[in-house]
Amino acid sequence: MTQELSFQKFIEQSDLLEELKYDFNEKAELRHIETQRPFVFNYYKNFPERNSKRYQALGHLLEQYIYELLEKVCKLQKAYIPPEADKEPRSFFFMSEGALTNHHSALLVLLQDHGVFRAGQWSQQAVIHHGLQHGSQIPCIQMALQANYDVIVLNPNDNFVDLKMEKEWKGLSMQNTEPSSLKMVQTESFFSLQKPLQCIPKRCSNTPEEHMAYVWDYFISKTEGKDVAFIVHGYGGLVFMDLLVHRKSEVMSKVYAVALIDSQHHVGHQLGSDVQLLAWIKHHCREWVTSPKPLNKPAVTVLKKEFPMVSAGTEKHDLAPSSSLQSIFKYFKKALKAKTNINSSHVPIVTRSATKIQQSA
């Protein structure tokens, strides 16, 4: 995964080379290039704020690195939204080349949890402490592409531009991800006391819900005859249910399966007593929850009983997506086969007598 693009090259072109001597090894784990030890948060003794800023810098470099992996390793394309707003702050997401035009494959949409991490990550913390195989969405994307899915990778947490951090991170802006342009300001300035945030909202992506609705309206809904599946993690479950409520008929007709992972949705508050929606989620949704039980074993909780729930095979929220991945794709395969069989059973059978009647008419 990391052979095509070295993370250390990103760090070398910043002013934090001494503070962040890390790269991903052959197992895609983040390790110190000299000691081979995992990341250490307390680099500065008795300076918690500087350690926090160092961690933020690492997270931002990882963000840019994973964007590069999405484009160069997974061969995904970056799509800016809204497309016409090229002179104002705007967000973007990633999709495979045939995501909108290829009518012979299903489409998988990835919707992550709420947090500081961006497209391509299930969890920044998991990337740093457990590696790209567990914290990034790349294994999921590669598995989907190998199974002939097209893929859309949403970017629901990219909601605004922080003017102060944009100045400090100069070449680390989201519009410029070429490694040769990565250049940080002097470390002394970077670790200075943080001033009040100066944020500019990104139009059409002010919130995760708005980002999801825009991508649905202008991209996903335009794909005719394409079967759509979702993998949603944490807060992403709430965002999906919001989309389901506000785009009811479209979502119910296009989406054939939803895999929720340790979701934060609330059916009672979001769907209310809508019998049609409640019936739909019962047959089209399944949730993988953190649990001490083995993967895929039934795991019923007191609060959620609206659709089948199984164990994610881990008790850690950040590791639930990678732990449940194999089980989720088996679920998708079975659900798509069932949908195909139902559609086939609805196609009228042309008999010889029916043909004669039609010819004589």
N, C-alpha and C positions, 0 to 999 in steps of 0.2 A: 504493500500500500504506500509506503513512504519512500521507496527507492527512486521514484520519478522526480521527487521534489523534497529537498532537505529543509527541515524547519530551522536548522542552525544558520542557513543562508539568510533567513529573515532577521534573525537576531544579530548577525554579523554586521548588517547594514543599519542597525540602530545604535544608540549610545548606551546600550545596556548589556554589552557583551560580557563584561566581568560579572555583572549581577545575575545574568541568565545564561549560564553555560549549559544549556540543555538541548537535547535532540531526541528524536524517536528512534529506538533501536529496531532490530529486525522483527520484533514482536509487536511493533507499533506502540511501545510503552515509552513514556517520557522519562529520560534518565540524564543525569549529569554526565557531560562528555568526558570528564576525567575520573570521577569516583564511581560512576555507574549507579549512583544512588537515586531514589525517587526525589521529587521536588520537595524542597524545604521551605516552609513559609517564613520562619523567623530567621531571615538572612541577616538583618540588622538587629543587634542586641539592644533591647530597651527602646526601640523606635517602632512601635506598632503601626503608626500612620505610614511610615516609609515602606514597611513590609506590605501594607495594604496596597499602596500605589504600585509597588513592584508586581504584586499579584494581578492588579488591573492591567498593567503593561503586558504581562504574559498572556492574559486573556485576550487582549486586543490583537496581539501577534498571532495567537492561535486562530482567532476569527479570520484573519486575512489568509493564513496558511490553509485552513480548511476550505475557504472559498476557492483557492487555487486548486486544491485536490478535487473539488467538485467539477471544475472546468477541465482540468488536464488529465485526471485519472478516471473520473466517471463520465467525462465527455458531455457534461450538462451545459446548457446555455443560460446566460444571465439575461433576465427580462426586467427592465425598469418599469416602474409604475408610479404615476400614470405615464404612458409612453411619450406624450406630447410635452411634458413638463421638464424640459432639459435644462432650464435656467433657474431652477429652484430645487431645494432639498427634496429628494425622492427616494423611495425604497426600491427594492427589487426582490426577485425570487429566482429560483433555478428550475429548468425543465429539460427533459431529454428532447432530442431533435424532432422526433415525430409525435410529441405529446399532443399537439392540437390537430394534426392532419392524418395520423395513422389510424385508420378505422378498424384495423384487424387485430388490435391488441387492447388489453385492459389498461386502465390508468390508475396508478397508485399515488395518492397525495399524502405527504408527511406533514403533520402538524404538531409542533413541539410544545413543551411546557413553557410557562412564563419565567423569565429570568434575564440575566445580562447576556446570555449567549445568543448567537444568531443562527442563520440558516446552516444546516449541515451538522448541527450538534443536538444531541438529546440532553446533554449536561456538560457544562464546562468543567465542573468539579470532577466528573467521571473521566473526562479526557485527560486531565492533569494527573489524577491519582490511579486510574485504571487503564488508560491508554485509548487509542483511537478505535479499537475494536469494540469497546464498551461505551464510550462517551460520544462518539460521532455517529452520524447516520450513514456513513459510507458503506459499511457491510450490508445494511438494509437496502441501500440503493443498488449495490452490485448484485445482490440476490434477486432483486426485482427485475433488473435488466436481463439477467441470465434466464429468468422465467418469462421473458418476452413481455413484460409490463413496460409501458411508458411511465415516466416519473415526473411529478411536480414536487419540489422542495420549497415549502413556504418559509417566510422570514417574518413571523408575527411579532417579534420583539424589537424590530427595527422601526421605531415609532417617531424619533426626533433626532435633530442634530444638536449636540452640545457644543456651542461655539468655543468654550474654553478648552475642552478636550481636543477639538479639531485643531486649534492652534498648537497645542502641545504635541499632538501626534502628526503634525504636518503631513508627510507622505503616507500616513496610515489611514487616510480617509477611505471610505467605502467605494468612492468612485475611482480610486487609483490603487489597484492591487498588484501591480507589477513589482516583483522583488527588487528590481534595480532602482525603484523610486523610494524604497523604504528608508527613511532617514528621520531619526528622532531629534528633538531639541536637546540641549545639554541636560545631563542627568540632574544637575543641581536645580534647574528650573522645573523639571518634570516632577521632582519630589517636593516642590514647594507647597505651602499650605493651600488647600483647595478653596477657591472662592465660590460664592453662590453660583448655581448653575444658570447658564443662559441658553435656553433650549428653544429650538424652532421645530414645531410639529411638522411631520411629513404628510402632505396631503394624500388622502385615500389610505393612509396607514397610521392614523393617530393612535389606534388601539389594535390589539390582535384581532378583535371582532371585525373592525373596519377593513383590515388587511385581508382577512379571509373572505369577506363579502365581495370585495373588489376583484380579487383573483377569480372567485367563482363567477361573478357576473360577466367579466370581460375575457375570461380564458376557459375555465372548466366547462361552463354552461354552453359554450360554443362548439364543443366537441360532439358531433352528431353520431349516434349509434355506438358510443363508447361506454363500456362498463367501468364504473369508478369505484375504487375502494379507498378507505382512509385508515391510516394509523395515527392515533392521537394519544398524546402523553400528558398527564397531569392537567394543567389549566386548558390544554388543547381540547379536552373533552367538553369543557364548558363552552368553548368557542364553537365547536362543531354543533352542539345542541342549539346554540344561538342561531347558527346558519340554518339548521333544520326548521326552526320555528319561523324564521323570516323568509325562507325560500322553500317552503313546505313541498309544493307539488314538484318542483324541479329536482330537489334533493331526493325525494322519495322515488322518482322515476329513473334517475341516473345512477344513484349509489346502490350497489348490490351488497356491500359488506363494510362494517366499521369495526376495527379492532381498537378498543380503548385500553389504555395502560395506566393503572392507578389514577383513574380520572377524577377530576374535581367538579364534574357536572352535578346538577341537582334537578332531577326530573320533575319533582313537585313544583319547584319555583319556576323552572324554565318551560316545561311542556304543559303544566297544569293538568287538566282533566280531558285533554284532547284525545278522544278514544282512537282516532285514526293514527295519530303520531305514536301513541303508546303501543298500539298493535304493530306498527312498523318497526320501532326499535326492538321490540321483543323478537322479531324474526330476522333482523338485519344487523344487530349489534351483539358483540361479545366483549367482556372485559377481563383483562389479566391483572390481578391485584397482587400487591406484595403480601407474601404469606410464607410461613415456615414449611408449608406442604410442598411436595414435589411438583414440578412443572406440569401444568394442565389438569391437575386434580381439582374437583369442584371446591370452590371456596366462597361460601355464602356469608355475607355480612348482614347485620341487623338493618342498616339503612337502605341498602340497595338490593332490590329483588326484581327489577324491571326487565332484565334480560340475563342470559347465562353468564356466570362468573367463574373463572378458574384461576389457579395459582400461577403467578409469573415465575415461580421457581426461585425467588429471592425475597428477602425482607427489606432490601434497600431500594428506595424509590428511584434513585439515579441509575441503577443497574437493571431495572425491570424491562426496559425496551430491548436491550441486547440479550437478556436472559430468555425472553419469551418469543424471540424472532422466529425460530424454526416452527414453533407451534402456531404462530399467527399466519404464516404462509400456507401451512396445511389447511387451516381454517378458510383462507381465501380460495384455495383450490377447490375445496369441497363446496363452498358457497357459490362459486362461479359455475361449477358443474351442475349444481341444482338449478340455478337460474337458466342455464342453457337448456336443460331438460324440460323445464316448465315452458319456455318459449317455443320449443320444438313441438310440445304437445298441443299448443294453440294454433299451429299451422294447419289449415284444412287439407285433408288428404284428397288428392284428385283421383277419382275413380273413372273407369271406362264409361259407365252410364252417365256420369256427370259431364264428361267431355262431349258425349253425343248430344245431350240436352243443350249444352252451350253452343255447339255447332249449328243445331237446328233453329236456335233462337234468332 
